[in-house]
């Protein structure tokens, strides 16, 4: 990380970050973080539907009363826990918030019966790939042209029996 990027990031104690289920009033901040993080942001209706259908696995990270990150996970009928989206406010990256969100949603999906956890990630998103690999995810396949701009994705998988949780 460059000096200017490091200065732009806010260093905060992770112990002061609260991870909790998302609420309706969090949706505008979640959408702001989503739009800032991704070229193709999900529409408001998707967040509202996801919140209604998966209230225990749509989580936000809150610091000093402000939403600084979120993760959306769900359990599929085949018992795959799936991470649909995760992002951290650009000003708060590098504090372990993404890792903390992932760990919490993985634990919740395991308690719901997930046998493995899957996700898709842009092949160019090296930071996210490194995080997922640190947590035990493995690249299973490359999905050609997965994103609307033509970029490929990796499908990554975490077998529950290999969950490190740390």
Buried (B, 14 or more C-beta within 10 A) or exposed (E): EEEEEEEEBBEBEEEEBEBEBBEEEBBEBBBBBBEEBBEEBBEEEBBEEBBEEBEBBBBBBBBEEEBBBBBBBBBEEEEBBBBBBBBBBBEBBBBBBBBBBBBBBBEBBBEBEBBBBBBBBBBEBEEBBEBBEEBBBEBEEEBEEBBEEEBBBBBBBBEBEEBEEE
